[in-house]
């Protein structure tokens, strides 16, 4: 498999769990400390070697495109005020040589359909799919770079996985695998959101995929499945019979930022790991816990 150069970000959802905040602010733009969720996903893709970032959005969400666009008036004001550090921050949202492409998903027909919308830009080459809701923290290489290295060396598609409690299998795509070698194992079966008693394992798919371009032909033939949507999982299940697909247990901690608690947990972790804010953040959290009586006063 060739090294991936393109990454698809499905960002067309309405983020109803976070209403009323997401009435005007896309959930991908919700901040984790000082950057929006989408920036962490983009940085991970760039680290993995991607230079073409494809955002599949809807006709109403302009904030993501605006974020990656040039802000002439703001740049002028910052430059005039001598605020060069802030100026560099907004100018380097995307590094030189990386382009952002926006594609509209005209109907909410599921993740598989969103990925299919990117076909004219991806073509037939291998590519990544990154779900910004799944924020993965790691002090070493990002999860997508780990997967890209494996895909390139093995010649296989690679899907990020982690074990979940059995009573949560109905919220995930669940895979069955043969024996693992290190962190990877070949997937032998896959099912979308099975009931706990029907799940083939507790190994759940999370929001990172590296897929061969042949997935597009399968998506075009995939009929609506769970929820009346075109499921990416169903197309991958067909792909298993044609070529190897590996489950990969990535290094890092995943935060489900599609939930309130996941967003809070990620904010705490990134604040405590922040170069400038960690000590102050730790003290603030300790003070708050004392005031609420969660920990005893000294």
C-alpha positions as CSV (number, residue, x, y, z in Angstrom):
1,X,0.0,0.0,0.0
2,X,1.2,3.5,-0.9
3,X,1.7,6.0,1.9
4,X,-1.5,7.9,2.6
5,X,-1.7,11.5,1.4
6,X,-5.3,12.3,1.8
7,X,-7.6,12.3,4.9
8,X,-11.4,12.6,5.0
9,X,-13.1,14.3,7.9
10,X,-16.9,13.7,8.0
11,X,-18.1,16.9,9.7
12,X,-21.7,17.2,8.4
13,X,-23.4,16.2,11.7
14,X,-25.6,18.6,13.7
15,X,-24.1,17.9,17.1
16,X,-27.5,17.7,18.8
17,X,-26.1,16.3,22.0
18,X,-24.4,19.7,22.7
19,X,-27.4,21.9,22.0
20,X,-27.9,24.8,22.5
21,X,-24.1,25.5,22.1
22,X,-24.1,23.8,18.7
23,X,-27.0,25.8,17.4
24,X,-24.5,28.2,15.9
25,X,-21.1,26.5,16.7
26,X,-20.3,23.2,15.0
27,X,-19.3,20.5,17.5
28,X,-16.0,20.2,15.7
29,X,-15.3,23.8,16.7
30,X,-15.8,23.2,20.4
31,X,-12.5,24.0,22.2
32,X,-10.2,21.7,24.1
33,X,-8.2,24.3,26.0
34,X,-7.0,26.7,23.3
35,X,-7.8,24.8,20.0
36,X,-10.9,23.4,18.5
37,X,-11.5,19.7,18.2
38,X,-11.0,19.8,14.4
39,X,-7.5,21.2,14.8
40,X,-6.3,18.2,16.8
41,X,-7.7,15.8,14.1
42,X,-6.0,17.8,11.4
43,X,-2.7,17.9,13.2
44,X,-2.8,14.1,13.6
45,X,-3.5,13.7,9.9
46,X,-0.6,16.0,8.9
47,X,1.8,14.2,11.2
48,X,0.8,10.9,9.4
49,X,1.8,12.4,6.1
50,X,-1.4,13.8,4.7
51,X,-1.3,16.9,2.5
52,X,-4.9,17.0,1.2
53,X,-7.6,17.3,3.9
54,X,-11.1,16.7,2.7
55,X,-13.9,18.0,4.8
56,X,-17.4,16.5,4.1
57,X,-19.8,19.0,5.5
58,X,-23.4,20.2,5.0
59,X,-24.7,23.4,3.3
60,X,-25.3,25.1,6.7
61,X,-22.0,24.7,8.4
62,X,-19.6,27.4,7.4
63,X,-17.5,27.8,10.6
64,X,-15.1,24.9,9.8
65,X,-14.3,26.4,6.3
66,X,-14.0,29.8,7.8
67,X,-11.5,28.5,10.4
68,X,-9.2,27.2,7.7
69,X,-9.6,30.2,5.5
70,X,-7.4,33.3,5.6
71,X,-8.6,36.0,8.0
72,X,-7.2,39.1,6.3
73,X,-8.8,41.7,8.6
74,X,-7.8,39.9,11.8
75,X,-4.3,39.3,10.5
76,X,-4.0,43.0,9.7
77,X,-5.2,44.0,13.2
78,X,-2.8,41.6,14.9
79,X,0.1,42.7,12.8
80,X,-0.6,46.4,13.4
81,X,-0.8,45.7,17.1
82,X,2.5,43.9,17.1
83,X,0.8,40.7,18.4
84,X,3.1,38.4,16.4
85,X,2.6,35.3,18.5
86,X,-1.1,35.3,17.9
87,X,-0.6,36.2,14.3
88,X,1.6,33.1,13.8
89,X,-1.1,31.0,15.5
90,X,-3.8,31.9,13.0
91,X,-1.5,31.8,10.0
92,X,-0.2,28.3,10.8
93,X,-3.6,26.6,11.2
94,X,-2.5,24.7,8.1
95,X,1.2,24.5,7.3
96,X,2.5,25.4,3.9
97,X,1.9,22.6,1.3
98,X,-1.3,21.3,3.0
99,X,-4.6,22.1,1.3
100,X,-8.2,21.9,2.6
101,X,-11.0,20.8,0.3
102,X,-14.7,21.0,1.2
103,X,-17.3,18.7,-0.2
104,X,-21.1,19.0,0.6
105,X,-23.0,16.0,1.8
106,X,-26.5,16.9,0.5
107,X,-28.4,14.3,2.6
108,X,-27.7,12.8,6.0
109,X,-27.3,9.2,4.8
110,X,-24.6,8.0,7.2
111,X,-20.9,7.7,7.6
112,X,-20.5,5.5,4.6
113,X,-22.3,8.0,2.4
114,X,-20.1,10.8,3.8
115,X,-17.0,8.9,2.9
116,X,-18.3,8.2,-0.6
117,X,-18.8,11.9,-1.2
118,X,-15.0,12.3,-1.1
119,X,-14.4,9.8,-3.9
120,X,-13.9,12.4,-6.7
121,X,-11.0,13.9,-4.7
122,X,-9.5,10.7,-3.3
123,X,-9.6,8.7,-6.5
124,X,-8.3,5.1,-6.2
125,X,-5.5,5.7,-3.7
126,X,-5.4,4.6,-0.1
127,X,-6.7,7.3,2.3
128,X,-7.5,8.0,5.9
129,X,-10.9,8.7,7.6
130,X,-10.7,10.7,10.8
131,X,-13.7,11.3,13.1
132,X,-12.9,14.4,15.1
133,X,-15.2,13.4,17.9
134,X,-12.7,10.7,18.8
135,X,-9.8,12.7,20.2
136,X,-6.7,10.5,20.9
137,X,-4.0,11.8,23.2
138,X,-0.5,10.4,23.1
139,X,2.9,11.8,23.9
140,X,4.5,9.7,21.2
141,X,3.4,9.4,17.6
142,X,-0.3,10.0,17.0
143,X,-2.7,7.1,16.4
144,X,-3.0,7.8,12.7
145,X,0.8,7.9,12.1
146,X,1.0,4.6,13.9
147,X,-1.6,3.2,11.6
148,X,-0.1,4.7,8.5
149,X,3.2,3.1,9.2
150,X,1.5,-0.3,9.6
151,X,-0.6,0.1,6.5
152,X,2.5,1.0,4.4
153,X,4.6,-1.9,5.8
154,X,1.8,-4.5,5.7
155,X,0.0,-3.5,2.5
156,X,-3.3,-3.8,4.3
157,X,-6.1,-1.5,5.4
158,X,-6.0,-0.7,9.1
159,X,-8.8,0.2,11.5
160,X,-8.3,1.6,15.0
161,X,-9.8,-0.5,17.8
162,X,-10.1,-0.7,21.5
163,X,-11.8,-3.0,24.0
164,X,-15.1,-1.7,25.5
165,X,-17.4,-3.1,28.2
166,X,-19.7,-5.7,26.7
167,X,-22.8,-3.7,27.6
168,X,-21.6,-0.9,25.3
169,X,-21.2,-2.9,22.1
170,X,-24.5,-1.6,20.8
171,X,-22.8,1.8,20.4
172,X,-20.0,0.6,18.2
173,X,-18.9,-1.4,15.2
174,X,-17.5,-4.6,16.6
175,X,-14.9,-6.8,15.0
176,X,-13.8,-10.4,15.2
177,X,-10.2,-11.1,14.6
178,X,-7.7,-13.9,14.4
179,X,-4.8,-14.0,16.8
180,X,-2.9,-10.7,17.3
181,X,0.7,-10.1,16.5
182,X,1.8,-7.3,18.7
183,X,-0.9,-4.6,18.3
184,X,-2.4,-5.8,15.1
185,X,-4.7,-8.7,14.1
186,X,-6.5,-9.6,10.9
187,X,-10.2,-8.9,11.0
188,X,-12.4,-11.9,10.1
189,X,-15.8,-10.3,10.7
190,X,-17.5,-7.1,11.5
191,X,-20.9,-6.0,12.7
192,X,-22.5,-2.6,13.3
193,X,-23.9,-1.9,16.8
194,X,-24.7,-5.5,17.9
195,X,-26.6,-6.3,21.0
196,X,-24.2,-7.5,23.8
197,X,-25.3,-11.1,23.5
198,X,-24.7,-11.1,19.7
199,X,-21.4,-9.2,19.7
200,X,-18.5,-11.4,18.3
201,X,-16.1,-9.7,20.7
202,X,-15.7,-6.5,22.7
203,X,-13.2,-5.0,20.3
204,X,-14.8,-1.8,19.1
205,X,-13.9,0.4,16.1
206,X,-13.1,4.0,16.9
207,X,-12.7,6.9,14.7
208,X,-9.6,6.2,12.7
209,X,-9.4,4.2,9.4
210,X,-6.9,3.7,6.7
211,X,-8.7,2.2,3.7
212,X,-7.7,1.2,0.2
213,X,-9.4,3.0,-2.7
214,X,-11.4,-0.1,-3.5
215,X,-13.8,0.8,-0.6
216,X,-15.6,3.3,-2.8
217,X,-16.9,0.7,-5.3
218,X,-18.2,-1.3,-2.3
219,X,-19.8,1.8,-0.8
220,X,-21.6,2.5,-4.1
221,X,-23.2,-1.0,-3.9
222,X,-24.0,-0.9,-0.1
223,X,-27.6,-0.7,0.7
224,X,-28.9,1.2,3.8
225,X,-28.3,-0.8,7.0
226,X,-28.6,0.1,10.7
227,X,-30.6,3.3,11.2
228,X,-31.5,3.4,7.5
229,X,-28.0,4.8,6.7
230,X,-25.2,3.6,4.4
231,X,-22.8,2.2,6.9
232,X,-19.0,2.2,6.4
233,X,-18.9,-0.9,8.5
234,X,-21.0,-2.8,6.0
235,X,-18.7,-1.9,3.1
236,X,-15.6,-2.9,5.2
237,X,-17.3,-6.2,5.9
238,X,-17.4,-6.9,2.2
239,X,-13.8,-5.7,1.8
240,X,-12.7,-8.4,4.2
241,X,-13.3,-11.1,1.6
242,X,-11.2,-9.2,-1.0
243,X,-8.1,-8.1,0.9
244,X,-6.7,-8.0,4.4
245,X,-8.0,-5.5,6.9
246,X,-6.2,-5.2,10.2
247,X,-7.5,-4.2,13.6
248,X,-5.0,-2.1,15.4
249,X,-4.8,-1.4,19.1
250,X,-3.3,2.0,19.1
251,X,-1.0,3.6,21.7
252,X,-2.8,6.5,23.3
253,X,-5.9,7.4,25.2
254,X,-9.2,8.0,23.4
255,X,-11.7,10.6,24.5
256,X,-15.2,10.4,23.1
257,X,-15.8,14.1,22.6
258,X,-19.2,13.4,21.1
259,X,-20.3,13.2,24.8
260,X,-20.3,15.8,27.5
261,X,-18.1,13.7,29.9
262,X,-15.7,12.9,27.1
263,X,-15.3,16.5,26.2
264,X,-14.7,17.4,29.9
265,X,-12.2,14.6,30.4
266,X,-10.3,15.6,27.3
267,X,-10.2,19.3,28.4
268,X,-8.8,18.2,31.8
269,X,-6.2,15.9,30.3
270,X,-5.0,18.5,27.8
271,X,-4.9,21.3,30.4
272,X,-2.8,19.1,32.7
273,X,-0.5,18.3,29.8
274,X,-0.3,21.9,28.5
275,X,3.3,23.4,28.4
276,X,2.2,26.8,29.9
277,X,-1.0,26.0,31.8
278,X,-0.4,22.6,33.5
279,X,0.6,23.8,37.0
280,X,-2.0,26.5,37.2
281,X,-4.7,24.1,35.8
282,X,-3.8,21.4,38.4
283,X,-4.0,24.0,41.2
284,X,-7.4,25.3,40.0
285,X,-8.8,21.7,39.8
286,X,-7.5,20.9,43.3
287,X,-9.1,24.2,44.7
288,X,-12.4,23.4,43.0
289,X,-12.5,19.8,44.4
290,X,-11.7,21.2,47.9
291,X,-14.4,23.8,47.7
292,X,-17.0,21.2,46.6
293,X,-15.9,18.9,49.4
294,X,-14.7,16.1,47.0
295,X,-11.3,16.1,48.7
296,X,-10.5,17.2,52.2
297,X,-9.1,20.7,52.9
298,X,-5.5,20.6,54.1
